[in-house]
Amino acid sequence: MSTALAAAREYLTAGLAPIPLRYGEKDPAPGFRWRQWQDLPPDEPELALLFHDGSQNVGVVCGRASGNLLVLDADNAPTAGAIAARLQAAGIETWRVGRPPN
């Protein structure tokens, strides 16, 4: 099993809608139309077909297909903290995922 397929299965198990992206990019894989997954995530057999050759990155469709997931991107830690504080004050559960700067 490819690393991409394993990661996609973890996302699917977590209630998210994984989709294939071009390797090393944020664009959909060639010939892939992500809008078909806007409402429902792929099932296990569909996931195996989408990630059959292991040469893709894994993306996640936000919104309905992923339990109304919303992703906000902040350019620095203070901005991320301010956004999180405002969301939490409104009763919205937040998680912060950090990565090194580009």
N, CA, C and O atoms as a printed pandas DataFrame, in Angstrom:
     atom_number atom_name residue_name chain_id  residue_number  x_coord  y_coord  z_coord
0              1         N          MET        A               1    0.852   -1.176    0.000
1              2        CA          MET        A               1    0.000    0.000    0.000
2              3         C          MET        A               1    0.895    1.236    0.000
3              4         O          MET        A               1    1.895    1.299    0.715
4              5         N          SER        A               2    0.515    2.213   -0.816
5              6        CA          SER        A               2    1.297    3.439   -0.896
6              7         C          SER        A               2    1.119    4.286    0.362
7              8         O          SER        A               2    0.126    4.162    1.079
8              9         N          THR        A               3    2.083    5.130    0.607
9             10        CA          THR        A               3    1.995    6.054    1.734
10            11         C          THR        A               3    0.805    6.992    1.564
11            12         O          THR        A               3    0.116    7.305    2.535
12            13         N          ALA        A               4    0.559    7.444    0.329
13            14        CA          ALA        A               4   -0.578    8.337    0.071
14            15         C          ALA        A               4   -1.892    7.632    0.381
15            16         O          ALA        A               4   -2.782    8.225    0.991
16            17         N          LEU        A               5   -2.023    6.389   -0.025
17            18        CA          LEU        A               5   -3.259    5.648    0.248
18            19         C          LEU        A               5   -3.432    5.437    1.747
19            20         O          LEU        A               5   -4.544    5.556    2.262
20            21         N          ALA        A               6   -2.361    5.131    2.442
21            22        CA          ALA        A               6   -2.449    4.949    3.895
22            23         C          ALA        A               6   -2.894    6.241    4.571
23            24         O          ALA        A               6   -3.744    6.214    5.461
24            25         N          ALA        A               7   -2.326    7.373    4.154
25            26        CA          ALA        A               7   -2.715    8.664    4.726
26            27         C          ALA        A               7   -4.165    8.982    4.385
27            28         O          ALA        A               7   -4.916    9.457    5.237
28            29         N          ALA        A               8   -4.565    8.720    3.130
29            30        CA          ALA        A               8   -5.948    8.978    2.719
30            31         C          ALA        A               8   -6.920    8.140    3.547
31            32         O          ALA        A               8   -7.990    8.622    3.917
32            33         N          ARG        A               9   -6.560    6.899    3.838
33            34        CA          ARG        A               9   -7.430    6.051    4.670
34            35         C          ARG        A               9   -7.540    6.603    6.086
35            36         O          ARG        A               9   -8.613    6.552    6.688
36            37         N          GLU        A              10   -6.450    7.125    6.620
37            38        CA          GLU        A              10   -6.505    7.737    7.959
38            39         C          GLU        A              10   -7.445    8.937    7.960
39            40         O          GLU        A              10   -8.247    9.101    8.879
40            41         N          TYR        A              11   -7.348    9.776    6.930
41            42        CA          TYR        A              11   -8.245   10.931    6.827
42            43         C          TYR        A              11   -9.698   10.484    6.722
43            44         O          TYR        A              11  -10.575   11.044    7.380
44            45         N          LEU        A              12   -9.954    9.464    5.886
45            46        CA          LEU        A              12  -11.317    8.964    5.720
46            47         C          LEU        A              12  -11.856    8.436    7.052
47            48         O          LEU        A              12  -13.010    8.694    7.394
48            49         N          THR        A              13  -11.040    7.709    7.796
49            50        CA          THR        A              13  -11.436    7.189    9.103
50            51         C          THR        A              13  -11.750    8.330   10.077
51            52         O          THR        A              13  -12.611    8.186   10.945
52            53         N          ALA        A              14  -11.059    9.449    9.933
53            54        CA          ALA        A              14  -11.279   10.606   10.801
54            55         C          ALA        A              14  -12.500   11.428   10.380
55            56         O          ALA        A              14  -12.806   12.441   11.008
56            57         N          GLY        A              15  -13.200   11.002    9.327
57            58        CA          GLY        A              15  -14.394   11.712    8.899
58            59         C          GLY        A              15  -14.160   12.772    7.845
59            60         O          GLY        A              15  -15.034   13.600    7.589
60            61         N          LEU        A              16  -12.981   12.755    7.229
61            62        CA          LEU        A              16  -12.656   13.745    6.209
62            63         C          LEU        A              16  -12.757   13.129    4.820
63            64         O          LEU        A              16  -12.789   11.906    4.682
64            65         N          ALA        A              17  -12.807   13.962    3.804
65            66        CA          ALA        A              17  -12.934   13.521    2.416
66            67         C          ALA        A              17  -11.609   13.712    1.674
67            68         O          ALA        A              17  -11.369   14.784    1.118
68            69         N          PRO        A              18  -10.745   12.690    1.658
69            70        CA          PRO        A              18   -9.455   12.824    0.971
70            71         C          PRO        A              18   -9.600   12.713   -0.541
71            72         O          PRO        A              18  -10.424   11.952   -1.048
72            73         N          ILE        A              19   -8.783   13.487   -1.250
73            74        CA          ILE        A              19   -8.767   13.449   -2.711
74            75         C          ILE        A              19   -7.313   13.477   -3.177
75            76         O          ILE        A              19   -6.438   13.952   -2.453
76            77         N          PRO        A              20   -7.051   12.968   -4.388
77            78        CA          PRO        A              20   -5.685   12.987   -4.904
78            79         C          PRO        A              20   -5.317   14.344   -5.493
79            80         O          PRO        A              20   -6.113   14.978   -6.187
80            81         N          LEU        A              21   -4.105   14.768   -5.203
81            82        CA          LEU        A              21   -3.536   15.983   -5.784
82            83         C          LEU        A              21   -2.298   15.601   -6.586
83            84         O          LEU        A              21   -1.721   14.534   -6.382
84            85         N          ARG        A              22   -1.898   16.477   -7.493
85            86        CA          ARG        A              22   -0.653   16.246   -8.231
86            87         C          ARG        A              22    0.494   16.125   -7.233
87            88         O          ARG        A              22    0.533   16.838   -6.230
88            89         N          TYR        A              23    1.406   15.237   -7.509
89            90        CA          TYR        A              23    2.556   15.070   -6.622
90            91         C          TYR        A              23    3.345   16.374   -6.553
91            92         O          TYR        A              23    3.705   16.955   -7.578
92            93         N          GLY        A              24    3.607   16.821   -5.327
93            94        CA          GLY        A              24    4.382   18.042   -5.118
94            95         C          GLY        A              24    3.613   19.321   -5.373
95            96         O          GLY        A              24    4.201   20.402   -5.366
96            97         N          GLU        A              25    2.310   19.227   -5.600
97            98        CA          GLU        A              25    1.494   20.397   -5.927
98            99         C          GLU        A              25    0.239   20.425   -5.054
99           100         O          GLU        A              25    0.003   19.521   -4.253
100          101         N          LYS        A              26   -0.558   21.477   -5.224
101          102        CA          LYS        A              26   -1.847   21.592   -4.542
102          103         C          LYS        A              26   -2.996   21.490   -5.530
103          104         O          LYS        A              26   -4.154   21.675   -5.155
104          105         N          ASP        A              27   -2.691   21.199   -6.782
105          106        CA          ASP        A              27   -3.717   21.070   -7.821
106          107         C          ASP        A              27   -4.255   19.644   -7.850
107          108         O          ASP        A              27   -3.541   18.709   -7.487
108          109         N          PRO        A              28   -5.511   19.465   -8.278
109          110        CA          PRO        A              28   -6.044   18.105   -8.404
110          111         C          PRO        A              28   -5.199   17.260   -9.353
111          112         O          PRO        A              28   -4.586   17.780  -10.285
112          113         N          ALA        A              29   -5.175   15.964   -9.108
113          114        CA          ALA        A              29   -4.457   15.043   -9.986
114          115         C          ALA        A              29   -5.020   15.154  -11.401
115          116         O          ALA        A              29   -6.185   15.511  -11.574
116          117         N          PRO        A              30   -4.207   14.851  -12.418
117          118        CA          PRO        A              30   -4.682   14.945  -13.806
118          119         C          PRO        A              30   -5.964   14.145  -14.027
119          120         O          PRO        A              30   -6.065   12.983  -13.634
120          121         N          GLY        A              31   -6.935   14.789  -14.663
121          122        CA          GLY        A              31   -8.194   14.134  -14.967
122          123         C          GLY        A              31   -9.148   14.000  -13.794
123          124         O          GLY        A              31  -10.234   13.441  -13.946
124          125         N          PHE        A              32   -8.767   14.499  -12.632
125          126        CA          PHE        A              32   -9.601   14.347  -11.443
126          127         C          PHE        A              32  -10.513   15.551  -11.279
127          128         O          PHE        A              32  -10.067   16.689  -11.428
128          129         N          ARG        A              33  -11.767   15.319  -10.978
129          130        CA          ARG        A              33  -12.742   16.375  -10.730
130          131         C          ARG        A              33  -13.170   16.290   -9.265
131          132         O          ARG        A              33  -13.937   15.400   -8.898
132          133         N          TRP        A              34  -12.690   17.191   -8.440
133          134        CA          TRP        A              34  -12.947   17.105   -6.997
134          135         C          TRP        A              34  -14.380   17.445   -6.628
135          136         O          TRP        A              34  -14.849   17.012   -5.576
136          137         N          ARG        A              35  -15.090   18.197   -7.444
137          138        CA          ARG        A              35  -16.450   18.630   -7.079
138          139         C          ARG        A              35  -17.409   17.467   -6.858
139          140         O          ARG        A              35  -18.402   17.621   -6.148
140          141         N          GLN        A              36  -17.139   16.323   -7.442
141          142        CA          GLN        A              36  -18.019   15.176   -7.223
142          143         C          GLN        A              36  -17.969   14.703   -5.780
143          144         O          GLN        A              36  -18.834   13.940   -5.350
144          145         N          TRP        A              37  -16.972   15.142   -5.028
145          146        CA          TRP        A              37  -16.829   14.738   -3.626
146          147         C          TRP        A              37  -17.242   15.848   -2.669
147          148         O          TRP        A              37  -16.938   15.758   -1.479
148          149         N          GLN        A              38  -17.925   16.896   -3.142
149          150        CA          GLN        A              38  -18.324   18.007   -2.281
150          151         C          GLN        A              38  -19.301   17.610   -1.192
151          152         O          GLN        A              38  -19.265   18.173   -0.098
152          153         N          ASP        A              39  -20.163   16.661   -1.467
153          154        CA          ASP        A              39  -21.200   16.310   -0.503
154          155         C          ASP        A              39  -20.888   15.061    0.301
155          156         O          ASP        A              39  -21.246   14.976    1.476
156          157         N          LEU        A              40  -20.234   14.103   -0.306
157          158        CA          LEU        A              40  -19.911   12.847    0.370
158          159         C          LEU        A              40  -18.471   12.464    0.076
159          160         O          LEU        A              40  -17.997   12.660   -1.043
160          161         N          PRO        A              41  -17.767   11.920    1.065
161          162        CA          PRO        A              41  -16.391   11.478    0.812
162          163         C          PRO        A              41  -16.393   10.191   -0.011
163          164         O          PRO        A              41  -17.402    9.488   -0.064
164          165         N          PRO        A              42  -15.272    9.884   -0.649
165          166        CA          PRO        A              42  -15.194    8.608   -1.354
166          167         C          PRO        A              42  -15.290    7.457   -0.355
167          168         O          PRO        A              42  -14.893    7.595    0.802
168          169         N          ASP        A              43  -15.817    6.325   -0.811
169          170        CA          ASP        A              43  -15.825    5.156    0.067
170          171         C          ASP        A              43  -14.498    4.408   -0.106
171          172         O          ASP        A              43  -13.660    4.810   -0.914
172          173         N          GLU        A              44  -14.309    3.339    0.639
173          174        CA          GLU        A              44  -13.025    2.628    0.629
174          175         C          GLU        A              44  -12.634    2.117   -0.767
175          176         O          GLU        A              44  -11.490    2.321   -1.174
176          177         N          PRO        A              45  -13.530    1.465   -1.514
177          178        CA          PRO        A              45  -13.136    1.029   -2.862
178          179         C          PRO        A              45  -12.786    2.202   -3.785
179          180         O          PRO        A              45  -11.850    2.106   -4.579
180          181         N          GLU        A              46  -13.536    3.311   -3.684
181          182        CA          GLU        A              46  -13.231    4.490   -4.497
182          183         C          GLU        A              46  -11.879    5.071   -4.116
183          184         O          GLU        A              46  -11.116    5.511   -4.976
184          185         N          LEU        A              47  -11.590    5.070   -2.820
185          186        CA          LEU        A              47  -10.313    5.598   -2.343
186          187         C          LEU        A              47   -9.149    4.792   -2.921
187          188         O          LEU        A              47   -8.148    5.362   -3.355
188          189         N          ALA        A              48   -9.283    3.479   -2.923
189          190        CA          ALA        A              48   -8.228    2.622   -3.477
190          191         C          ALA        A              48   -8.002    2.925   -4.959
191          192         O          ALA        A              48   -6.865    2.895   -5.431
192          193         N          LEU        A              49   -9.074    3.214   -5.692
193          194        CA          LEU        A              49   -8.927    3.568   -7.106
194          195         C          LEU        A              49   -8.275    4.937   -7.282
195          196         O          LEU        A              49   -7.431    5.121   -8.160
196          197         N          LEU        A              50   -8.670    5.894   -6.444
197          198        CA          LEU        A              50   -8.126    7.251   -6.560
198          199         C          LEU        A              50   -6.627    7.302   -6.278
199          200         O          LEU        A              50   -5.903    8.102   -6.872
200          201         N          PHE        A              51   -6.168    6.447   -5.374
201          202        CA          PHE        A              51   -4.760    6.460   -4.971
202          203         C          PHE        A              51   -4.043    5.180   -5.402
203          204         O          PHE        A              51   -3.141    4.711   -4.708
204          205         N          HIS        A              52   -4.441    4.615   -6.541
205          206        CA          HIS        A              52   -3.948    3.310   -6.971
206          207         C          HIS        A              52   -2.456    3.254   -7.270
207          208         O          HIS        A              52   -1.830    2.219   -7.040
208          209         N          ASP        A              53   -1.868    4.332   -7.776
209          210        CA          ASP        A              53   -0.458    4.221   -8.161
210          211         C          ASP        A              53    0.517    4.860   -7.179
211          212         O          ASP        A              53    1.731    4.777   -7.369
212          213         N          GLY        A              54   -0.001    5.496   -6.135
213          214        CA          GLY        A              54    0.863    6.028   -5.079
214          215         C          GLY        A              54    1.657    7.256   -5.451
215          216         O          GLY        A              54    2.550    7.650   -4.700
216          217         N          SER        A              55    1.368    7.885   -6.593
217          218        CA          SER        A              55    2.166    9.038   -7.009
218          219         C          SER        A              55    1.455   10.364   -6.765
219          220         O          SER        A              55    1.720   11.346   -7.457
220          221         N          GLN        A              56    0.546   10.397   -5.779
221          222        CA          GLN        A              56   -0.211   11.613   -5.529
222          223         C          GLN        A              56    0.080   12.179   -4.141
223          224         O          GLN        A              56    0.541   11.475   -3.242
224          225         N          ASN        A              57   -0.200   13.455   -4.000
225          226        CA          ASN        A              57   -0.323   14.055   -2.679
226          227         C          ASN        A              57   -1.766   13.808   -2.236
227          228         O          ASN        A              57   -2.616   13.420   -3.037
228          229         N          VAL        A              58   -2.026   14.039   -0.950
229          230        CA          VAL        A              58   -3.380   13.875   -0.426
230          231         C          VAL        A              58   -3.922   15.245   -0.043
231          232         O          VAL        A              58   -3.293   15.984    0.715
232          233         N          GLY        A              59   -5.090   15.573   -0.571
233          234        CA          GLY        A              59   -5.796   16.786   -0.199
234          235         C          GLY        A              59   -7.071   16.406    0.523
235          236         O          GLY        A              59   -7.463   15.240    0.531
236          237         N          VAL        A              60   -7.719   17.387    1.130
237          238        CA          VAL        A              60   -8.986   17.144    1.817
238          239         C          VAL        A              60   -9.992   18.182    1.331
239          240         O          VAL        A              60   -9.711   19.381    1.319
240          241         N          VAL        A              61  -11.165   17.704    0.931
241          242        CA          VAL        A              61  -12.250   18.605    0.542
242          243         C          VAL        A              61  -12.876   19.151    1.819
243          244         O          VAL        A              61  -13.301   18.379    2.679
244          245         N          CYS        A              62  -12.936   20.448    1.949
245          246        CA          CYS        A              62  -13.566   21.060    3.117
246          247         C          CYS        A              62  -15.082   21.104    2.911
247          248         O          CYS        A              62  -15.576   20.793    1.827
248          249         N          GLY        A              63  -15.808   21.489    3.949
249          250        CA          GLY        A              63  -17.253   21.632    3.840
250          251         C          GLY        A              63  -18.007   20.369    4.195
251          252         O          GLY        A              63  -17.559   19.577    5.024
252          253         N          ARG        A              64  -19.160   20.184    3.562
253          254        CA          ARG        A              64  -20.080   19.092    3.898
254          255         C          ARG        A              64  -19.423   17.723    3.909
255          256         O          ARG        A              64  -19.649   16.942    4.833
256          257         N          ALA        A              65  -18.621   17.419    2.909
257          258        CA          ALA        A              65  -18.036   16.078    2.782
258          259         C          ALA        A              65  -17.111   15.741    3.940
259          260         O          ALA        A              65  -16.874   14.567    4.224
260          261         N          SER        A              66  -16.593   16.753    4.603
261          262        CA          SER        A              66  -15.663   16.550    5.718
262          263         C          SER        A              66  -16.226   17.082    7.034
263          264         O          SER        A              66  -15.502   17.667    7.839
264          265         N          GLY        A              67  -17.524   16.873    7.242
265          266        CA          GLY        A              67  -18.138   17.292    8.502
266          267         C          GLY        A              67  -18.120   18.789    8.718
267          268         O          GLY        A              67  -17.988   19.255    9.849
268          269         N          ASN        A              68  -18.253   19.552    7.632
269          270        CA          ASN        A              68  -18.233   21.019    7.661
270          271         C          ASN        A              68  -16.886   21.586    8.090
271          272         O          ASN        A              68  -16.821   22.629    8.740
272          273         N          LEU        A              69  -15.819   20.897    7.725
273          274        CA          LEU        A              69  -14.464   21.368    8.006
274          275         C          LEU        A              69  -14.221   22.712    7.322
275          276         O          LEU        A              69  -14.564   22.906    6.156
276          277         N          LEU        A              70  -13.622   23.628    8.073
277          278        CA          LEU        A              70  -13.219   24.930    7.558
278          279         C          LEU        A              70  -11.742   25.093    7.877
279          280         O          LEU        A              70  -11.315   24.869    9.010
280          281         N          VAL        A              71  -10.974   25.480    6.890
281          282        CA          VAL        A              71   -9.542   25.688    7.088
282          283         C          VAL        A              71   -9.241   27.163    6.869
283          284         O          VAL        A              71   -9.616   27.738    5.848
284          285         N          LEU        A              72   -8.569   27.763    7.829
285          286        CA          LEU        A              72   -8.106   29.150    7.702
286          287         C          LEU        A              72   -6.586   29.135    7.717
287          288         O          LEU        A              72   -5.973   28.422    8.511
288          289         N          ASP        A              73   -5.994   29.909    6.854
289          290        CA          ASP        A              73   -4.544   29.982    6.739
290          291         C          ASP        A              73   -4.097   31.348    7.245
291          292         O          ASP        A              73   -4.567   32.382    6.769
292          293         N          ALA        A              74   -3.189   31.343    8.208
293          294        CA          ALA        A              74   -2.659   32.600    8.747
294          295         C          ALA        A              74   -1.173   32.679    8.426
295          296         O          ALA        A              74   -0.477   31.663    8.399
296          297         N          ASP        A              75   -0.699   33.886    8.186
297          298        CA          ASP        A              75    0.694   34.068    7.797
298          299         C          ASP        A              75    1.673   34.101    8.963
299          300         O          ASP        A              75    2.881   33.985    8.756
300          301         N          ASN        A              76    1.167   34.258   10.193
301          302        CA          ASN        A              76    2.084   34.288   11.335
302          303         C          ASN        A              76    1.360   33.818   12.596
303          304         O          ASN        A              76    0.131   33.751   12.631
304          305         N          ALA        A              77    2.136   33.497   13.623
305          306        CA          ALA        A              77    1.574   32.944   14.860
306          307         C          ALA        A              77    0.622   33.917   15.569
307          308         O          ALA        A              77   -0.432   33.482   16.034
308          309         N          PRO        A              78    0.945   35.217   15.671
309          310        CA          PRO        A              78   -0.001   36.118   16.334
310          311         C          PRO        A              78   -1.362   36.184   15.638
311          312         O          PRO        A              78   -2.399   36.209   16.302
312          313         N          THR        A              79   -1.360   36.212   14.314
313          314        CA          THR        A              79   -2.622   36.235   13.578
314          315         C          THR        A              79   -3.394   34.940   13.796
315          316         O          THR        A              79   -4.606   34.968   14.005
316          317         N          ALA        A              80   -2.704   33.813   13.748
317          318        CA          ALA        A              80   -3.355   32.518   13.990
318          319         C          ALA        A              80   -3.971   32.484   15.383
319          320         O          ALA        A              80   -5.087   31.995   15.555
320          321         N          GLY        A              81   -3.254   33.000   16.377
321          322        CA          GLY        A              81   -3.761   33.034   17.742
322          323         C          GLY        A              81   -4.991   33.919   17.871
323          324         O          GLY        A              81   -5.940   33.569   18.573
324          325         N          ALA        A              82   -4.978   35.053   17.203
325          326        CA          ALA        A              82   -6.126   35.968   17.251
326          327         C          ALA        A              82   -7.354   35.339   16.590
327          328         O          ALA        A              82   -8.468   35.458   17.102
328          329         N          ILE        A              83   -7.149   34.673   15.459
329          330        CA          ILE        A              83   -8.271   34.005   14.782
330          331         C          ILE        A              83   -8.834   32.912   15.674
331          332         O          ILE        A              83  -10.050   32.807   15.840
332          333         N          ALA        A              84   -7.955   32.095   16.250
333          334        CA          ALA        A              84   -8.403   31.002   17.119
334          335         C          ALA        A              84   -9.178   31.541   18.319
335          336         O          ALA        A              84  -10.201   30.971   18.697
336          337         N          ALA        A              85   -8.708   32.623   18.917
337          338        CA          ALA        A              85   -9.389   33.196   20.080
338          339         C          ALA        A              85  -10.793   33.672   19.718
339          340         O          ALA        A              85  -11.737   33.461   20.479
340          341         N          ARG        A              86  -10.932   34.312   18.557
341          342        CA          ARG        A              86  -12.249   34.793   18.134
342          343         C          ARG        A              86  -13.204   33.637   17.852
343          344         O          ARG        A              86  -14.382   33.695   18.205
344          345         N          LEU        A              87  -12.692   32.589   17.216
345          346        CA          LEU        A              87  -13.540   31.432   16.938
346          347         C          LEU        A              87  -13.964   30.744   18.229
347          348         O          LEU        A              87  -15.130   30.384   18.392
348          349         N          GLN        A              88  -13.023   30.564   19.141
349          350        CA          GLN        A              88  -13.334   29.921   20.416
350          351         C          GLN        A              88  -14.341   30.747   21.207
351          352         O          GLN        A              88  -15.228   30.187   21.851
352          353         N          ALA        A              89  -14.216   32.075   21.167
353          354        CA          ALA        A              89  -15.163   32.944   21.864
354          355         C          ALA        A              89  -16.575   32.804   21.286
355          356         O          ALA        A              89  -17.565   33.035   21.979
356          357         N          ALA        A              90  -16.652   32.425   20.018
357          358        CA          ALA        A              90  -17.954   32.217   19.366
358          359         C          ALA        A              90  -18.454   30.781   19.551
359          360         O          ALA        A              90  -19.496   30.408   19.013
360          361         N          GLY        A              91  -17.706   29.981   20.313
361          362        CA          GLY        A              91  -18.118   28.602   20.565
362          363         C          GLY        A              91  -17.729   27.618   19.484
363          364         O          GLY        A              91  -18.291   26.525   19.411
364          365         N          ILE        A              92  -16.775   27.989   18.641
365          366        CA          ILE        A              92  -16.336   27.117   17.552
366          367         C          ILE        A              92  -15.058   26.409   17.973
367          368         O          ILE        A              92  -14.075   27.042   18.358
368          369         N          GLU        A              93  -15.091   25.095   17.893
369          370        CA          GLU        A              93  -13.932   24.295   18.263
370          371         C          GLU        A              93  -12.813   24.505   17.244
371          372         O          GLU        A              93  -13.064   24.522   16.039
372          373         N          THR        A              94  -11.593   24.663   17.719
373          374        CA          THR        A              94  -10.464   24.901   16.821
374          375         C          THR        A              94   -9.321   23.942   17.112
375          376         O          THR        A              94   -9.161   23.454   18.231
376          377         N          TRP        A              95   -8.543   23.690   16.089
377          378        CA          TRP        A              95   -7.287   22.962   16.203
378          379         C          TRP        A              95   -6.262   23.766   15.442
379          380         O          TRP        A              95   -6.573   24.368   14.414
380          381         N          ARG        A              96   -5.057   23.779   15.932
381          382        CA          ARG        A              96   -3.995   24.499   15.248
382          383         C          ARG        A              96   -2.960   23.505   14.783
383          384         O          ARG        A              96   -2.465   22.683   15.554
384          385         N          VAL        A              97   -2.644   23.596   13.507
385          386        CA          VAL        A              97   -1.596   22.765   12.923
386          387         C          VAL        A              97   -0.545   23.729   12.404
387          388         O          VAL        A              97   -0.836   24.582   11.565
388          389         N          GLY        A              98    0.660   23.595   12.895
389          390        CA          GLY        A              98    1.729   24.484   12.454
390          391         C          GLY        A              98    2.707   23.765   11.555
391          392         O          GLY        A              98    2.844   22.543   11.616
392          393         N          ARG        A              99    3.376   24.519   10.732
393          394        CA          ARG        A              99    4.440   23.975    9.907
394          395         C          ARG        A              99    5.502   25.039    9.773
395          396         O          ARG        A              99    5.233   26.220    9.993
396          397         N          PRO        A             100    6.708   24.636    9.415
397          398        CA          PRO        A             100    7.766   25.620    9.265
398          399         C          PRO        A             100    7.428   26.622    8.158
399          400         O          PRO        A             100    6.738   26.269    7.201
400          401         N          PRO        A             101    7.898   27.854    8.273
401          402        CA          PRO        A             101    7.655   28.838    7.210
402          403         C          PRO        A             101    8.259   28.373    5.898
403          404         O          PRO        A             101    9.228   27.613    5.883
404          405         N          ASN        A             102    7.673   28.839    4.785
405          406        CA          ASN        A             102    8.223   28.507    3.452
406          407         C          ASN        A             102    9.601   29.103    3.305
407          408         O          ASN        A             102   10.236   28.942    2.263
